[in-house]
Amino acid sequence: MWTAVSFLSDEFTQMKIVAVIPAHLASVRFPRKILFPFHGLPMIEHVRRRTLLSGVVSDVYVATCDEEIAEAVRGFGGKVIMTANTHTNGTSRVTEAVKDVDCTHVMLLQGDEPLLLPRHLDILVKTISSEPGGDAWNATGPIENEEELDRHSFVKCAISSSGRILYCFRRTPCYSAFDVQQSFVRKILGIIVYRKDFLLHLTALSASPIEQAEFIEQMRIIDNGYSLRSIPVSPSLPSVNEPDEAEIVLDYIRHNAEQRALLERISS
């Protein structure tokens, strides 16, 4: 069994944040990717262990409808909440999972981001602690290459000067030059935090037309007039949306000292 020591400080005592990783085997672009092995551990286990290292959440759960995923996570000592197999997105799966969980905020983590940095979670929680009554907060990273603006496999967003996410897209609708777009366009990362009561309300709403057309869950927040704030972190990290991106992640670990150090910590 692998665990990490929590070191929640007094400044977070007004909030109780639980982290939930939604997972299923039937990924359209990369079936069974959640169990893809990286250095002897399934991808989702990398995410779970790195989340525990941050120490800023009170608990970490995997929400799944697949017994194979549940068995894998439990085999490593992780906590699992079984959900229905009818969910069309991770947000609704997480909502079902946390209905009876005692918390004020829910951190939704994508299980296909095995390079997750615990310090990014620290930044999110510290920011949220100054405005815990907000609706939702999403970690965002810098766009580093111009070709990323039109790469459909991950979502980008435009951000106001106050840090509010104005709209999300997969291919840039912007006219301006790349260096200008870098000042207000950022990559949506797989770390989003909701106030729990807002999450329950949000998933009761119908999917917005843009959400359905573009497969961007964040657009339900924006289209209904609620606040989605950007929490900037760096660097942007590759995730695994398609099979060829698994090698990109492995290469990143090989060439990044911080990632190699984290791998050693979670593998011990």
C-alpha positions as CSV (number, residue, x, y, z in Angstrom):
1,M,0.0,0.0,0.0
2,W,1.4,3.4,-1.0
3,T,0.4,6.6,1.0
4,A,1.7,10.1,1.5
5,V,1.7,12.2,4.6
6,S,-0.9,15.1,4.6
7,F,0.3,18.5,5.7
8,L,-2.9,20.6,5.5
9,S,-2.2,23.9,7.1
10,D,-4.4,26.2,9.2
11,E,-5.2,28.5,6.3
12,F,-7.2,25.7,4.6
13,T,-9.3,24.8,7.6
14,Q,-12.3,26.7,6.3
15,M,-12.3,24.4,3.2
16,K,-12.4,20.7,2.8
17,I,-11.3,19.7,-0.6
18,V,-11.5,16.1,-2.0
19,A,-9.8,15.1,-5.2
20,V,-11.7,12.8,-7.6
21,I,-10.2,11.1,-10.7
22,P,-13.0,10.0,-13.1
23,A,-12.0,6.9,-15.1
24,H,-13.4,4.4,-17.6
25,L,-11.9,2.0,-20.1
26,A,-13.9,3.0,-23.2
27,S,-11.9,6.1,-24.2
28,V,-12.7,6.8,-27.8
29,R,-9.3,7.9,-29.0
30,F,-7.2,5.6,-26.9
31,P,-9.2,2.7,-25.4
32,R,-8.0,1.4,-22.0
33,K,-5.4,4.3,-21.8
34,I,-6.1,4.8,-18.1
35,L,-4.3,1.6,-17.3
36,F,-1.5,2.2,-19.8
37,P,1.8,1.3,-17.9
38,F,4.4,4.0,-17.2
39,H,7.4,2.7,-15.3
40,G,5.6,-0.2,-13.8
41,L,2.5,1.7,-12.7
42,P,-0.9,2.3,-14.5
43,M,-1.2,5.9,-15.7
44,I,-4.0,6.6,-13.2
45,E,-1.9,5.5,-10.3
46,H,0.7,8.1,-11.3
47,V,-2.0,10.8,-11.0
48,R,-3.4,9.4,-7.7
49,R,0.1,9.2,-6.0
50,R,1.2,12.7,-7.2
51,T,-2.1,14.1,-5.9
52,L,-1.4,12.6,-2.5
53,L,2.1,14.2,-2.5
54,S,0.6,17.7,-2.6
55,G,-0.9,17.3,0.9
56,V,-3.6,20.0,0.1
57,V,-6.6,17.6,-0.3
58,S,-8.3,15.7,2.5
59,D,-8.8,12.6,0.4
60,V,-8.3,11.2,-3.1
61,Y,-10.9,8.9,-4.9
62,V,-11.1,7.2,-8.2
63,A,-14.6,7.3,-9.6
64,T,-15.2,4.5,-12.1
65,C,-17.8,2.1,-13.5
66,D,-15.2,-0.5,-14.5
67,E,-14.2,-3.3,-12.1
68,E,-10.8,-3.7,-13.7
69,I,-9.9,-0.1,-12.9
70,A,-11.3,-0.5,-9.4
71,E,-9.3,-3.6,-8.8
72,A,-6.1,-2.0,-10.0
73,V,-6.5,1.1,-7.8
74,R,-7.5,-0.9,-4.7
75,G,-4.5,-3.2,-5.3
76,F,-2.3,-0.2,-4.7
77,G,-4.3,0.8,-1.6
78,G,-6.4,3.5,-3.3
79,K,-10.0,4.5,-2.6
80,V,-12.6,3.8,-5.2
81,I,-16.2,5.0,-5.6
82,M,-18.2,2.9,-8.1
83,T,-20.5,4.9,-10.4
84,A,-23.1,4.2,-13.2
85,N,-21.9,3.2,-16.6
86,T,-24.1,5.8,-18.3
87,H,-22.0,8.9,-17.8
88,T,-21.0,10.8,-21.0
89,N,-18.3,12.9,-19.3
90,G,-16.1,13.0,-16.3
91,T,-17.9,15.9,-14.6
92,S,-21.2,14.0,-14.3
93,R,-19.3,10.9,-13.1
94,V,-17.6,12.9,-10.4
95,T,-20.8,14.5,-9.3
96,E,-22.4,11.1,-8.7
97,A,-19.3,10.1,-6.7
98,V,-19.2,13.1,-4.4
99,K,-23.0,13.4,-3.6
100,D,-22.5,11.8,-0.2
101,V,-18.9,12.9,0.4
102,D,-18.3,15.4,3.2
103,C,-16.5,18.4,1.5
104,T,-16.8,22.0,0.5
105,H,-14.9,21.8,-2.8
106,V,-14.2,19.1,-5.3
107,M,-11.0,18.9,-7.3
108,L,-11.5,17.0,-10.6
109,L,-8.3,15.5,-12.0
110,Q,-7.9,14.0,-15.4
111,G,-6.4,10.5,-15.1
112,D,-4.5,10.9,-18.4
113,E,-2.1,13.5,-17.1
114,P,0.6,11.3,-15.5
115,L,3.1,14.2,-15.3
116,L,0.9,16.1,-12.8
117,L,3.0,18.3,-10.6
118,P,1.9,18.4,-6.9
119,R,3.1,22.0,-6.7
120,H,0.4,23.0,-9.3
121,L,-2.2,21.7,-6.8
122,D,-0.7,23.7,-4.1
123,I,-1.0,26.9,-6.2
124,L,-4.7,26.2,-7.0
125,V,-5.6,25.6,-3.4
126,K,-3.8,28.7,-2.1
127,T,-5.5,30.8,-4.7
128,I,-8.9,29.3,-4.0
129,S,-8.5,29.9,-0.2
130,S,-8.6,33.6,-0.9
131,E,-11.9,33.4,-2.7
132,P,-13.6,30.1,-1.6
133,G,-17.0,31.4,-2.7
134,G,-16.2,31.4,-6.4
135,D,-17.9,28.9,-8.8
136,A,-15.0,27.1,-10.5
137,W,-11.2,27.4,-11.1
138,N,-9.2,25.7,-13.8
139,A,-5.4,25.4,-14.0
140,T,-4.1,26.8,-17.2
141,G,-0.6,26.6,-18.8
142,P,1.3,28.7,-21.4
143,I,1.0,27.9,-25.1
144,E,4.6,27.3,-26.2
145,N,4.4,26.5,-29.9
146,E,2.3,28.1,-32.6
147,E,1.1,24.7,-33.9
148,E,-0.6,24.1,-30.5
149,L,-3.2,26.7,-31.3
150,D,-4.8,24.4,-33.9
151,R,-4.1,21.1,-32.2
152,H,-7.6,19.7,-31.6
153,S,-6.6,17.1,-29.0
154,F,-6.5,19.6,-26.1
155,V,-8.5,22.6,-25.2
156,K,-7.4,26.2,-25.2
157,C,-9.0,29.3,-23.6
158,A,-9.0,33.1,-23.9
159,I,-8.5,34.9,-20.6
160,S,-9.5,38.4,-19.5
161,S,-7.2,40.8,-17.7
162,S,-8.9,39.9,-14.4
163,G,-8.2,36.2,-14.9
164,R,-11.7,35.1,-16.0
165,I,-11.9,32.4,-18.7
166,L,-14.0,34.0,-21.4
167,Y,-14.4,31.1,-23.9
168,C,-12.8,27.8,-24.7
169,F,-11.9,26.3,-28.1
170,R,-9.9,23.5,-29.8
171,R,-8.7,25.5,-32.8
172,T,-7.9,29.2,-32.4
173,P,-10.6,31.6,-33.7
174,C,-8.1,34.5,-33.2
175,Y,-6.7,36.7,-35.9
176,S,-3.8,38.2,-34.1
177,A,-0.1,37.0,-34.4
178,F,1.1,34.2,-32.3
179,D,3.1,36.3,-29.9
180,V,0.0,38.4,-29.2
181,Q,-2.2,35.4,-28.7
182,Q,0.3,34.1,-26.2
183,S,-0.6,37.0,-24.0
184,F,-4.3,35.9,-23.6
185,V,-4.6,32.3,-24.8
186,R,-3.6,29.5,-22.5
187,K,-3.9,25.7,-22.4
188,I,-6.7,24.2,-20.3
189,L,-5.0,21.7,-17.9
190,G,-6.7,18.7,-16.4
191,I,-7.1,20.2,-12.9
192,I,-10.4,21.9,-12.2
193,V,-11.9,22.7,-8.8
194,Y,-15.6,23.3,-8.1
195,R,-17.4,24.5,-5.1
196,K,-19.4,21.4,-4.3
197,D,-22.9,22.9,-4.2
198,F,-22.1,24.6,-7.5
199,L,-21.0,21.4,-9.1
200,L,-24.3,19.7,-8.1
201,H,-26.2,22.6,-9.6
202,L,-24.1,22.7,-12.8
203,T,-24.6,19.0,-13.7
204,A,-28.3,19.4,-13.3
205,L,-28.3,21.9,-16.2
206,S,-28.6,20.8,-19.8
207,A,-25.4,20.7,-21.9
208,S,-25.0,23.9,-23.8
209,P,-24.9,23.8,-27.7
210,I,-21.2,24.8,-27.7
211,E,-20.3,22.1,-25.1
212,Q,-22.0,19.5,-27.3
213,A,-20.6,20.7,-30.6
214,E,-17.0,21.1,-29.4
215,F,-16.8,18.5,-26.6
216,I,-15.7,21.1,-24.1
217,E,-17.3,20.6,-20.7
218,Q,-16.2,24.0,-19.3
219,M,-18.5,25.7,-21.8
220,R,-21.5,24.8,-19.7
221,I,-20.2,27.0,-16.9
222,I,-19.5,29.9,-19.3
223,D,-22.7,29.6,-21.3
224,N,-24.8,29.8,-18.2
225,G,-23.1,33.0,-17.0
226,Y,-21.1,31.5,-14.1
227,S,-17.5,32.3,-13.2
228,L,-14.6,30.1,-14.4
229,R,-11.3,31.5,-13.3
230,S,-7.9,30.7,-14.7
231,I,-5.2,29.7,-12.2
232,P,-1.9,30.1,-14.2
233,V,0.8,27.4,-13.6
234,S,3.9,26.5,-15.5
235,P,5.1,24.6,-17.3
236,S,2.3,23.2,-19.5
237,L,2.6,19.4,-19.4
238,P,1.8,16.8,-22.1
239,S,-1.2,14.6,-21.4
240,V,-2.1,11.3,-23.1
241,N,-5.1,11.9,-25.4
242,E,-4.0,9.6,-28.2
243,P,-1.7,6.6,-28.4
244,D,1.3,8.4,-29.9
245,E,1.3,10.9,-27.0
246,A,2.3,8.1,-24.6
247,E,5.9,8.2,-26.0
248,I,5.9,12.0,-25.6
249,V,5.2,11.6,-21.9
250,L,7.9,8.9,-21.5
251,D,10.4,11.2,-23.3
252,Y,9.5,14.1,-21.1
253,I,10.3,12.1,-18.0
254,R,13.6,11.0,-19.4
255,H,14.7,14.6,-20.0
256,N,13.2,16.5,-17.0
257,A,14.9,16.4,-13.6
258,E,11.8,17.3,-11.7
259,Q,9.8,14.5,-13.3
260,R,12.5,12.0,-12.6
261,A,12.6,13.0,-9.0
262,L,8.8,12.7,-8.7
263,L,8.9,9.3,-10.4
264,E,11.4,8.1,-7.8
265,R,9.2,9.4,-4.9
266,I,6.0,7.7,-6.1
267,S,7.8,4.4,-7.0
268,S,9.4,4.0,-3.6
